[in-house]
Amino acid sequence: MSGNNKNDILVRIQKQLIAINNAVLLNRKKIIEFRQTCKKDEKVILLQIRKQLRAINRIVLINQHTIGTKLVLSGKQFDKDSLLKIQKQLKTINRNVLINQKMIAHLLACKKYNDEIKKSLRKINKQLKTISKNVLLSERIVDNLIQPPITSCPPGHTCVSVRLIDGLGLDLDVDPSDPSIKITVRVFGAPVLSGTISLRNPTFSLGGEFGLFVLELTFRGEFGDLAHGHFRLVLGGRACIGPPIDFLRTCTNFNQIIFDR
């Protein structure tokens, strides 16, 4: 990747973030307009706010995908000052989203709004929380680029990295002496979820939505020849990438033996 291409990508990401922040500020203006409007226009403005937030979240996910695919998966080194600017932009966006969320929380506490209006306000509050969560994930991915974590496998453990789909993977750390396994879910290299289970009680499920990704995991223990203590642990589940629209979301099912002894 040439220097010009690198700069073009960084400029594109920064422009995306400027557009996102401007959209968040416009959303705040619309919230203020709702606060000042007469009763007959309340529903119309709430619909406009929800439409704005759907568009904002879509742009946030596109930006997250650009950061992940163009910066992380490229495997290239990028200018640290530019990455710090992107990190600062993400922090500003999240701060502004949280301000909007506080404004909605204040409206929810007002007694003058009926149940129908408050139901819409709660939906808006949930949308703002989702946007904040997705921006924080993007920020964590950039943090990981600025200061990559030092990873090592503890002595006597078996460590395996499993790539499910581009940008989504698992780190598995098996301790045969316990026996136990630590699972860390990574999105574009940034850890987003971790947990430890004992193989003495090996049925375990977890999952969640992480920005553009959906991950559903099941760990299943299978006992073979009991006389010889044969046991294996199977990792299964579903991984998806793409926005929550059927024809834009790609999913894959998988099963993999991760412990066999």
Backbone as CSV, one residue per row, in Angstrom:
resi,resn,N_x,N_y,N_z,CA_x,CA_y,CA_z,C_x,C_y,C_z
1,MET,0.852,-1.199,0.000,0.000,0.000,0.000,0.878,1.236,0.000
2,SER,0.720,2.095,-0.999,1.552,3.293,-1.122,1.164,4.319,-0.066
3,GLY,2.100,5.313,0.109,1.838,6.365,1.092,0.591,7.160,0.766
4,ASN,0.371,7.431,-0.543,-0.820,8.188,-0.949,-2.094,7.437,-0.625
5,ASN,-2.096,6.112,-0.883,-3.277,5.290,-0.570,-3.561,5.295,0.920
6,LYS,-2.495,5.202,1.728,-2.654,5.243,3.184,-3.309,6.558,3.606
7,ASN,-2.794,7.665,3.070,-3.349,8.978,3.429,-4.798,9.107,2.985
8,ASP,-5.104,8.566,1.793,-6.483,8.622,1.284,-7.441,7.901,2.230
9,ILE,-7.015,6.747,2.738,-7.854,5.967,3.652,-8.069,6.729,4.959
10,LEU,-6.988,7.297,5.508,-7.103,8.053,6.760,-8.002,9.272,6.584
11,VAL,-7.863,9.959,5.450,-8.710,11.136,5.176,-10.168,10.714,5.033
12,ARG,-10.409,9.562,4.359,-11.790,9.079,4.200,-12.419,8.785,5.561
13,ILE,-11.661,8.146,6.444,-12.184,7.823,7.776,-12.475,9.107,8.560
14,GLN,-11.571,10.070,8.481,-11.774,11.331,9.201,-12.993,12.080,8.679
15,LYS,-13.207,12.050,7.349,-14.386,12.702,6.767,-15.674,12.001,7.209
16,GLN,-15.627,10.654,7.267,-16.788,9.902,7.761,-17.132,10.333,9.187
17,LEU,-16.099,10.494,10.015,-16.317,10.847,11.421,-16.845,12.278,11.563
18,ILE,-16.384,13.183,10.707,-16.924,14.547,10.711,-18.418,14.520,10.381
19,ALA,-18.776,13.711,9.370,-20.189,13.592,8.977,-21.025,12.991,10.101
20,ILE,-20.480,12.003,10.804,-21.202,11.371,11.918,-21.433,12.388,13.032
21,ASN,-20.385,13.137,13.388,-20.531,14.114,14.476,-21.534,15.203,14.107
22,ASN,-21.496,15.665,12.854,-22.473,16.670,12.408,-23.903,16.130,12.500
23,ALA,-24.070,14.837,12.143,-25.402,14.212,12.212,-25.876,14.108,13.656
24,VAL,-24.963,13.805,14.580,-25.315,13.723,16.006,-25.743,15.098,16.520
25,LEU,-25.057,16.147,16.080,-25.415,17.507,16.500,-26.763,17.930,15.916
26,LEU,-27.041,17.525,14.677,-28.354,17.790,14.080,-29.453,17.046,14.841
27,ASN,-29.123,15.851,15.285,-30.066,15.079,16.092,-30.378,15.807,17.402
28,ARG,-29.367,16.442,17.970,-29.581,17.205,19.208,-30.531,18.377,18.956
29,LYS,-30.350,19.050,17.818,-31.252,20.157,17.468,-32.696,19.674,17.358
30,LYS,-32.851,18.477,16.804,-34.199,17.919,16.646,-34.793,17.563,18.021
31,ILE,-33.962,17.091,18.941,-34.435,16.800,20.302,-34.883,18.094,20.985
32,ILE,-34.097,19.160,20.792,-34.477,20.470,21.356,-35.786,20.947,20.732
33,GLU,-35.936,20.730,19.426,-37.177,21.116,18.735,-38.369,20.358,19.324
34,PHE,-38.183,19.081,19.623,-39.267,18.295,20.230,-39.646,18.881,21.584
35,ARG,-38.624,19.257,22.346,-38.866,19.795,23.684,-39.679,21.081,23.641
36,GLN,-39.538,21.816,22.542,-40.190,23.127,22.436,-41.477,23.102,21.608
37,THR,-41.799,21.946,21.027,-42.928,21.899,20.093,-44.261,21.773,20.819
38,CYS,-45.331,22.033,20.075,-46.672,21.855,20.635,-47.056,20.379,20.558
39,LYS,-48.058,20.003,21.310,-48.430,18.605,21.485,-48.775,17.904,20.166
40,LYS,-49.416,18.591,19.242,-49.885,17.939,18.017,-48.732,17.529,17.086
41,ASP,-47.545,18.139,17.261,-46.401,17.823,16.388,-45.407,16.847,17.028
42,GLU,-45.684,16.422,18.250,-44.713,15.596,18.982,-44.402,14.285,18.254
43,LYS,-45.418,13.579,17.797,-45.213,12.273,17.172,-44.399,12.382,15.886
44,VAL,-44.675,13.416,15.108,-43.957,13.620,13.837,-42.467,13.826,14.102
45,ILE,-42.160,14.662,15.093,-40.750,14.953,15.389,-40.057,13.721,15.962
46,LEU,-40.752,12.944,16.790,-40.154,11.715,17.324,-39.816,10.732,16.204
47,LEU,-40.682,10.629,15.206,-40.392,9.764,14.051,-39.165,10.266,13.296
48,GLN,-39.033,11.582,13.180,-37.872,12.166,12.514,-36.585,11.867,13.291
49,ILE,-36.673,11.939,14.618,-35.506,11.644,15.463,-35.085,10.184,15.291
50,ARG,-36.045,9.273,15.298,-35.723,7.851,15.149,-35.108,7.560,13.780
51,LYS,-35.634,8.232,12.746,-35.081,8.069,11.402,-33.643,8.581,11.344
52,GLN,-33.390,9.721,11.991,-32.032,10.261,12.062,-31.087,9.258,12.716
53,LEU,-31.524,8.670,13.815,-30.663,7.760,14.575,-30.377,6.471,13.813
54,ARG,-31.365,5.982,13.060,-31.104,4.804,12.221,-30.013,5.107,11.194
55,ALA,-30.105,6.305,10.606,-29.102,6.708,9.612,-27.724,6.873,10.262
56,ILE,-27.691,7.459,11.459,-26.416,7.650,12.168,-25.772,6.308,12.479
57,ASN,-26.553,5.365,12.993,-25.981,4.056,13.331,-25.451,3.344,12.090
58,ARG,-26.153,3.509,10.978,-25.703,2.897,9.722,-24.338,3.467,9.312
59,ILE,-24.176,4.792,9.434,-22.894,5.418,9.067,-21.789,4.990,10.042
60,VAL,-22.128,4.866,11.327,-21.156,4.412,12.333,-20.644,3.013,11.982
61,LEU,-21.555,2.132,11.574,-21.156,0.768,11.216,-20.315,0.739,9.939
62,ILE,-20.652,1.601,8.977,-19.845,1.699,7.754,-18.434,2.180,8.102
63,ASN,-18.358,3.185,8.984,-17.060,3.700,9.419,-16.263,2.617,10.158
64,GLN,-16.951,1.864,11.013,-16.293,0.777,11.747,-15.732,-0.262,10.772
65,HIS,-16.501,-0.572,9.736,-16.059,-1.543,8.738,-14.841,-1.005,7.972
66,THR,-14.846,0.293,7.655,-13.710,0.907,6.965,-12.456,0.844,7.832
67,ILE,-12.601,1.188,9.113,-11.461,1.133,10.037,-10.930,-0.302,10.124
68,GLY,-11.847,-1.258,10.260,-11.429,-2.650,10.425,-10.775,-3.229,9.188
69,THR,-11.400,-3.025,8.023,-10.897,-3.659,6.801,-9.690,-2.925,6.219
70,LYS,-9.720,-1.591,6.249,-8.654,-0.815,5.610,-7.448,-0.576,6.520
71,LEU,-7.670,-0.544,7.825,-6.553,-0.313,8.737,-6.056,-1.605,9.380
72,VAL,-6.975,-2.355,10.009,-6.550,-3.547,10.762,-6.165,-4.690,9.831
73,LEU,-7.075,-5.081,8.937,-6.840,-6.266,8.106,-5.772,-6.041,7.048
74,SER,-5.439,-4.778,6.764,-4.368,-4.513,5.793,-3.009,-4.947,6.333
75,GLY,-2.891,-4.978,7.678,-1.621,-5.376,8.294,-0.519,-4.336,8.149
76,LYS,-0.873,-3.127,7.713,0.119,-2.074,7.497,0.226,-1.167,8.724
77,GLN,1.346,-0.460,8.807,1.553,0.528,9.855,1.031,1.882,9.377
78,PHE,0.276,2.559,10.229,-0.264,3.869,9.875,0.286,4.934,10.815
79,ASP,0.298,6.162,10.320,0.819,7.288,11.078,0.090,7.415,12.418
80,LYS,0.877,7.410,13.500,0.275,7.417,14.841,-0.489,8.708,15.114
81,ASP,0.018,9.845,14.633,-0.681,11.124,14.859,-2.072,11.110,14.222
82,SER,-2.153,10.517,13.009,-3.464,10.430,12.333,-4.409,9.516,13.112
83,LEU,-3.872,8.413,13.633,-4.696,7.495,14.432,-5.182,8.174,15.710
84,LEU,-4.326,8.994,16.322,-4.722,9.727,17.528,-5.826,10.737,17.218
85,LYS,-5.763,11.363,16.026,-6.835,12.291,15.612,-8.160,11.542,15.453
86,ILE,-8.090,10.355,14.844,-9.295,9.537,14.671,-9.854,9.128,16.032
87,GLN,-8.954,8.747,16.936,-9.368,8.378,18.296,-10.074,9.553,18.982
88,LYS,-9.510,10.764,18.821,-10.109,11.969,19.427,-11.486,12.250,18.828
89,GLN,-11.612,12.069,17.499,-12.912,12.266,16.843,-13.955,11.300,17.393
90,LEU,-13.569,10.040,17.579,-14.494,9.031,18.111,-14.923,9.379,19.532
91,LYS,-13.982,9.870,20.343,-14.313,10.267,21.715,-15.310,11.438,21.711
92,THR,-15.098,12.388,20.796,-16.000,13.548,20.692,-17.403,13.097,20.292
93,ILE,-17.463,12.186,19.309,-18.769,11.679,18.867,-19.489,11.001,20.025
94,ASN,-18.778,10.150,20.741,-19.434,9.425,21.838,-19.893,10.380,22.936
95,ARG,-19.082,11.396,23.210,-19.480,12.392,24.218,-20.766,13.095,23.794
96,ASN,-20.865,13.452,22.516,-22.066,14.123,22.019,-23.286,13.197,22.022
97,VAL,-23.067,11.922,21.706,-24.166,10.941,21.772,-24.678,10.828,23.205
98,LEU,-23.757,10.796,24.172,-24.153,10.684,25.584,-24.917,11.921,26.052
99,ILE,-24.550,13.095,25.536,-25.307,14.318,25.866,-26.738,14.199,25.358
100,ASN,-26.884,13.719,24.110,-28.231,13.516,23.549,-29.020,12.522,24.391
101,GLN,-28.324,11.478,24.833,-28.988,10.451,25.640,-29.470,11.024,26.972
102,LYS,-28.672,11.895,27.570,-29.077,12.540,28.831,-30.300,13.430,28.619
103,MET,-30.350,14.090,27.469,-31.515,14.931,27.158,-32.779,14.093,27.047
104,ILE,-32.660,12.919,26.419,-33.816,12.012,26.303,-34.203,11.466,27.678
105,ALA,-33.203,11.145,28.498,-33.478,10.651,29.852,-34.233,11.704,30.665
106,HIS,-33.864,12.964,30.478,-34.559,14.069,31.170,-36.016,14.160,30.701
107,LEU,-36.237,13.986,29.387,-37.610,14.022,28.850,-38.437,12.858,29.395
108,LEU,-37.798,11.706,29.545,-38.502,10.538,30.093,-38.944,10.768,31.533
109,ALA,-38.189,11.600,32.232,-38.528,11.879,33.642,-39.648,12.913,33.779
110,CYS,-39.968,13.600,32.677,-41.036,14.609,32.721,-42.417,13.950,32.813
111,LYS,-43.272,14.506,33.618,-44.602,13.918,33.816,-45.609,14.346,32.744
112,LYS,-45.248,15.351,31.930,-46.236,15.892,30.982,-46.461,14.997,29.757
113,TYR,-45.583,14.020,29.540,-45.719,13.166,28.348,-46.511,11.905,28.681
114,ASN,-47.393,11.518,27.759,-48.211,10.317,27.991,-47.415,9.047,27.700
115,ASP,-48.032,7.878,27.924,-47.339,6.586,27.794,-46.864,6.329,26.365
116,GLU,-47.639,6.747,25.389,-47.268,6.514,23.986,-46.001,7.289,23.617
117,ILE,-45.938,8.538,24.062,-44.761,9.371,23.794,-43.546,8.792,24.524
118,LYS,-43.756,8.363,25.759,-42.633,7.817,26.537,-42.128,6.502,25.939
119,LYS,-43.028,5.752,25.332,-42.610,4.519,24.656,-41.657,4.847,23.504
120,SER,-41.982,5.883,22.748,-41.110,6.321,21.648,-39.785,6.865,22.184
121,LEU,-39.854,7.602,23.286,-38.625,8.139,23.887,-37.705,7.015,24.373
122,ARG,-38.299,5.942,24.909,-37.489,4.800,25.358,-36.806,4.119,24.167
123,LYS,-37.515,4.040,23.033,-36.916,3.464,21.826,-35.747,4.324,21.341
124,ILE,-35.912,5.634,21.414,-34.842,6.556,21.027,-33.650,6.406,21.965
125,ASN,-33.940,6.269,23.241,-32.883,6.077,24.231,-32.090,4.798,23.924
126,LYS,-32.809,3.753,23.532,-32.151,2.485,23.182,-31.284,2.650,21.928
127,GLN,-31.791,3.403,20.944,-31.000,3.659,19.724,-29.708,4.405,20.055
128,LEU,-29.798,5.394,20.928,-28.614,6.156,21.320,-27.609,5.279,22.054
129,LYS,-28.096,4.378,22.893,-27.201,3.448,23.591,-26.477,2.543,22.596
130,THR,-27.197,2.079,21.569,-26.589,1.226,20.550,-25.505,1.977,19.790
131,ILE,-25.795,3.226,19.419,-24.798,4.044,18.712,-23.562,4.237,19.580
132,SER,-23.782,4.565,20.856,-22.656,4.758,21.779,-21.815,3.486,21.879
133,LYS,-22.474,2.347,21.985,-21.767,1.063,22.086,-20.924,0.801,20.838
134,ASN,-21.477,1.100,19.665,-20.761,0.870,18.412,-19.591,1.832,18.237
135,VAL,-19.771,3.090,18.669,-18.668,4.054,18.609,-17.548,3.640,19.558
136,LEU,-17.917,3.176,20.744,-16.911,2.705,21.705,-16.122,1.519,21.159
137,LEU,-16.799,0.629,20.433,-16.103,-0.504,19.830,-15.104,-0.014,18.782
138,SER,-15.510,0.944,17.952,-14.583,1.527,16.966,-13.383,2.161,17.660
139,GLU,-13.668,2.844,18.774,-12.591,3.473,19.544,-11.619,2.427,20.079
140,ARG,-12.161,1.305,20.539,-11.309,0.233,21.064,-10.437,-0.377,19.966
141,ILE,-11.000,-0.493,18.760,-10.235,-1.021,17.627,-9.063,-0.084,17.309
142,VAL,-9.327,1.229,17.310,-8.266,2.209,17.044,-7.237,2.204,18.176
143,ASP,-7.703,2.112,19.430,-6.779,2.010,20.579,-5.815,0.851,20.378
144,ASN,-6.356,-0.261,19.876,-5.564,-1.463,19.667,-4.503,-1.251,18.580
145,LEU,-4.824,-0.394,17.602,-3.846,-0.067,16.548,-2.746,0.850,17.080
146,ILE,-3.143,1.795,17.941,-2.166,2.748,18.490,-1.210,2.038,19.447
147,GLN,-1.756,1.196,20.296,-0.939,0.481,21.285,-1.329,-0.994,21.273
148,PRO,-0.746,-1.796,20.367,-1.101,-3.229,20.299,-0.812,-3.934,21.618
149,PRO,-1.705,-4.824,22.054,-1.486,-5.526,23.325,-0.365,-6.551,23.209
150,ILE,0.307,-6.775,24.315,1.331,-7.831,24.368,0.633,-9.114,24.793
151,THR,0.660,-10.116,23.932,-0.024,-11.376,24.237,1.000,-12.495,24.373
152,SER,0.771,-13.358,25.330,1.648,-14.516,25.529,0.815,-15.661,26.083
153,CYS,1.289,-16.869,25.853,0.592,-18.051,26.351,1.259,-18.492,27.652
154,PRO,0.498,-18.644,28.736,1.089,-19.062,30.011,1.773,-20.429,29.886
155,PRO,2.846,-20.670,30.639,3.551,-21.961,30.580,2.611,-23.136,30.890
156,GLY,2.697,-24.190,30.075,1.868,-25.374,30.281,0.496,-25.291,29.654
157,HIS,0.101,-24.119,29.154,-1.207,-23.946,28.514,-1.090,-24.204,27.008
158,THR,-2.236,-24.461,26.395,-2.317,-24.546,24.937,-3.165,-23.377,24.449
159,CYS,-2.589,-22.548,23.583,-3.299,-21.359,23.098,-3.522,-21.474,21.592
160,VAL,-4.748,-21.182,21.183,-5.120,-21.283,19.771,-5.925,-20.047,19.388
161,SER,-5.632,-19.496,18.218,-6.441,-18.415,17.661,-7.276,-18.975,16.523
162,VAL,-8.581,-18.703,16.563,-9.505,-19.222,15.546,-10.128,-18.039,14.816
163,ARG,-9.950,-17.968,13.496,-10.605,-16.917,12.707,-11.924,-17.468,12.196
164,LEU,-13.013,-16.810,12.582,-14.344,-17.265,12.176,-14.706,-16.682,10.817
165,ILE,-14.658,-15.362,10.713,-14.794,-14.641,9.449,-13.871,-13.435,9.546
166,ASP,-13.592,-12.790,8.421,-12.675,-11.646,8.439,-13.092,-10.623,9.485
167,GLY,-12.164,-10.343,10.409,-12.424,-9.339,11.432,-12.977,-9.886,12.728
168,LEU,-13.439,-11.141,12.734,-14.024,-11.739,13.933,-13.308,-13.044,14.250
169,GLY,-12.763,-13.135,15.450,-12.024,-14.336,15.822,-12.081,-14.612,17.308
170,LEU,-11.525,-15.752,17.676,-11.487,-16.176,19.071,-10.055,-16.502,19.464
171,ASP,-9.699,-16.164,20.709,-8.470,-16.659,21.322,-8.880,-17.687,22.361
172,LEU,-8.326,-18.894,22.252,-8.637,-19.970,23.182,-7.388,-20.320,23.985
173,ASP,-7.524,-20.309,25.297,-6.415,-20.606,26.203,-6.837,-21.784,27.076
174,VAL,-6.295,-22.976,26.763,-6.672,-24.196,27.476,-5.632,-24.498,28.542
175,ASP,-6.114,-24.656,29.769,-5.253,-25.045,30.891,-5.567,-26.504,31.233
176,PRO,-4.733,-27.466,30.789,-5.043,-28.887,30.999,-4.955,-29.330,32.454
177,SER,-4.311,-28.551,33.312,-4.170,-28.960,34.707,-5.447,-28.740,35.499
178,ASP,-6.314,-27.809,35.058,-7.529,-27.484,35.818,-8.622,-28.532,35.626
179,PRO,-9.073,-29.002,34.481,-8.878,-28.354,33.186,-9.900,-27.229,32.995
180,SER,-9.486,-26.178,32.266,-10.387,-25.056,31.991,-9.978,-24.410,30.675
181,ILE,-10.861,-23.584,30.167,-10.572,-22.887,28.922,-11.044,-21.445,29.034
182,LYS,-10.183,-20.509,28.636,-10.539,-19.093,28.600,-10.795,-18.711,27.146
183,ILE,-11.931,-18.045,26.901,-12.313,-17.649,25.552,-12.341,-16.123,25.484
184,THR,-11.658,-15.570,24.497,-11.703,-14.131,24.260,-12.193,-13.885,22.837
185,VAL,-13.251,-13.098,22.720,-13.779,-12.734,21.398,-13.098,-11.444,20.961
186,ARG,-12.589,-11.451,19.719,-11.913,-10.265,19.192,-12.613,-9.770,17.925
187,VAL,-12.819,-8.462,17.864,-13.363,-7.802,16.676,-12.260,-6.901,16.125
188,PHE,-11.772,-7.214,14.943,-10.655,-6.480,14.334,-9.499,-6.329,15.324
189,GLY,-9.210,-7.403,16.051,-8.078,-7.422,16.966,-8.367,-6.919,18.356
190,ALA,-9.478,-6.223,18.556,-9.796,-5.649,19.866,-10.642,-6.636,20.676
191,PRO,-10.244,-6.955,21.918,-11.048,-7.864,22.736,-12.358,-7.213,23.159
192,VAL,-13.472,-7.917,22.961,-14.776,-7.343,23.312,-15.530,-8.184,24.342
193,LEU,-15.122,-9.429,24.519,-15.827,-10.309,25.445,-14.899,-11.450,25.829
194,SER,-14.900,-11.824,27.091,-14.094,-12.976,27.508,-14.796,-13.708,28.637
195,GLY,-14.480,-14.966,28.751,-15.059,-15.786,29.809,-14.241,-17.057,29.991
196,THR,-14.348,-17.656,31.159,-13.620,-18.894,31.454,-14.610,-19.952,31.905
197,ILE,-14.473,-21.161,31.354,-15.329,-22.270,31.790,-14.450,-23.446,32.197
198,SER,-14.962,-24.230,33.133,-14.271,-25.443,33.558,-14.749,-26.607,32.713
199,LEU,-13.830,-27.454,32.299,-14.205,-28.619,31.496,-14.911,-29.682,32.346
200,ARG,-14.920,-29.491,33.662,-15.682,-30.413,34.511,-17.180,-30.217,34.305
201,ASN,-17.552,-29.030,33.852,-18.963,-28.724,33.589,-19.029,-28.025,32.231
202,PRO,-18.905,-28.798,31.133,-18.528,-28.198,29.848,-19.645,-27.630,28.972
203,THR,-20.881,-27.572,29.438,-21.934,-26.996,28.603,-22.003,-25.489,28.843
204,PHE,-21.817,-24.729,27.775,-21.686,-23.279,27.947,-22.092,-22.577,26.652
205,SER,-22.856,-21.501,26.776,-23.257,-20.725,25.594,-23.068,-19.249,25.875
206,LEU,-22.672,-18.525,24.848,-22.613,-17.079,24.974,-22.764,-16.473,23.593
207,GLY,-23.069,-15.203,23.558,-23.235,-14.545,22.262,-23.523,-13.087,22.446
208,GLY,-23.560,-12.401,21.326,-23.845,-10.982,21.380,-23.659,-10.344,20.030
209,GLU,-24.018,-9.073,19.967,-23.844,-8.297,18.750,-22.773,-7.268,19.015
210,PHE,-21.751,-7.259,18.152,-20.607,-6.377,18.333,-20.433,-5.543,17.067
211,GLY,-21.100,-4.399,17.031,-21.024,-3.575,15.833,-21.607,-4.306,14.638
212,LEU,-20.779,-4.525,13.626,-21.222,-5.206,12.406,-21.367,-6.709,12.588
213,PHE,-20.876,-7.243,13.718,-20.784,-8.682,13.886,-21.823,-9.232,14.848
214,VAL,-22.235,-10.471,14.565,-23.043,-11.248,15.499,-22.304,-12.556,15.746
215,LEU,-22.221,-12.947,17.001,-21.531,-14.197,17.336,-22.351,-14.967,18.350
216,GLU,-22.661,-16.213,18.006,-23.369,-17.115,18.920,-22.510,-18.369,19.071
217,LEU,-22.115,-18.667,20.303,-21.204,-19.783,20.559,-21.841,-20.820,21.476
218,THR,-21.516,-22.083,21.220,-21.912,-23.173,22.105,-20.707,-24.078,22.307
219,PHE,-20.381,-24.358,23.561,-19.316,-25.307,23.882,-19.978,-26.578,24.411
220,ARG,-19.672,-27.699,23.769,-20.339,-28.958,24.109,-19.306,-30.021,24.436
221,GLY,-19.431,-30.621,25.604,-18.525,-31.699,25.990,-19.061,-33.052,25.536
222,GLU,-18.178,-33.886,24.998,-18.564,-35.218,24.535,-17.623,-36.248,25.165
223,PHE,-18.218,-37.219,25.861,-17.429,-38.279,26.478,-17.445,-39.502,25.568
224,GLY,-16.244,-40.044,25.284,-16.129,-41.236,24.442,-15.940,-42.470,25.304
225,ASP,-14.779,-43.060,25.234,-14.450,-44.268,25.989,-14.192,-43.878,27.448
226,LEU,-15.193,-44.081,28.299,-15.084,-43.671,29.700,-13.997,-44.438,30.435
227,ALA,-13.777,-45.678,30.036,-12.757,-46.505,30.705,-11.374,-45.880,30.560
228,HIS,-11.151,-45.215,29.434,-9.852,-44.585,29.196,-9.913,-43.060,29.357
229,GLY,-11.023,-42.577,29.847,-11.143,-41.148,30.123,-11.129,-40.265,28.892
230,HIS,-11.664,-40.776,27.766,-11.646,-39.977,26.538,-12.713,-38.883,26.602
231,PHE,-12.279,-37.667,26.313,-13.185,-36.523,26.355,-12.784,-35.529,25.276
232,ARG,-13.775,-34.931,24.648,-13.463,-33.844,23.713,-14.468,-32.713,23.883
233,LEU,-14.006,-31.522,23.548,-14.832,-30.318,23.644,-15.008,-29.755,22.240
234,VAL,-16.281,-29.531,21.869,-16.604,-29.055,20.527,-17.133,-27.617,20.620
235,LEU,-16.558,-26.760,19.804,-17.021,-25.380,19.691,-17.920,-25.277,18.463
236,GLY,-19.132,-24.808,18.671,-20.059,-24.640,17.552,-20.745,-23.295,17.643
237,GLY,-21.412,-22.930,16.574,-22.147,-21.672,16.627,-22.360,-21.046,15.271
238,ARG,-22.588,-19.748,15.312,-22.898,-18.977,14.106,-22.211,-17.625,14.193
239,ALA,-21.605,-17.211,13.090,-20.971,-15.892,13.020,-21.529,-15.148,11.816
240,CYS,-21.820,-13.859,12.005,-22.382,-13.047,10.922,-21.632,-11.733,10.826
241,ILE,-21.598,-11.195,9.608,-21.047,-9.858,9.391,-22.008,-9.077,8.498
242,GLY,-22.156,-7.791,8.812,-23.019,-6.935,8.019,-24.069,-6.259,8.870
243,PRO,-24.662,-5.185,8.369,-25.732,-4.504,9.106,-26.962,-5.395,9.229
244,PRO,-27.839,-5.122,10.207,-28.985,-6.005,10.468,-30.082,-5.904,9.415
245,ILE,-29.703,-6.145,8.167,-30.641,-6.197,7.042,-30.368,-7.508,6.322
246,ASP,-31.396,-8.330,6.106,-31.211,-9.705,5.642,-30.267,-9.833,4.460
247,PHE,-30.490,-9.064,3.404,-29.700,-9.266,2.189,-28.293,-8.655,2.289
248,LEU,-28.002,-7.908,3.366,-26.670,-7.333,3.559,-25.855,-8.091,4.609
249,ARG,-26.497,-8.994,5.335,-25.809,-9.732,6.403,-25.441,-11.129,5.926
250,THR,-24.160,-11.483,6.043,-23.656,-12.801,5.659,-23.341,-13.598,6.915
251,CYS,-23.822,-14.844,6.967,-23.632,-15.678,8.148,-22.974,-17.007,7.772
252,THR,-22.284,-17.580,8.732,-21.705,-18.905,8.543,-21.880,-19.708,9.829
253,ASN,-22.172,-20.996,9.690,-22.246,-21.908,10.834,-20.940,-22.691,10.908
254,PHE,-20.530,-23.043,12.103,-19.254,-23.742,12.229,-19.278,-24.704,13.420
255,ASN,-18.455,-25.746,13.318,-18.198,-26.694,14.409,-16.726,-27.055,14.356
256,GLN,-16.063,-27.012,15.509,-14.640,-27.321,15.534,-14.278,-27.981,16.862
257,ILE,-13.543,-29.092,16.783,-13.045,-29.746,17.988,-11.848,-28.938,18.501
258,ILE,-11.929,-28.455,19.734,-10.844,-27.625,20.268,-10.095,-28.288,21.425
259,PHE,-10.613,-29.443,21.884,-9.920,-30.192,22.941,-10.277,-31.651,22.763
260,ASP,-9.268,-32.484,22.683,-9.504,-33.925,22.451,-8.436,-34.707,23.181
261,ARG,-8.846,-35.390,24.249,-7.844,-36.103,25.050,-8.476,-37.306,25.736
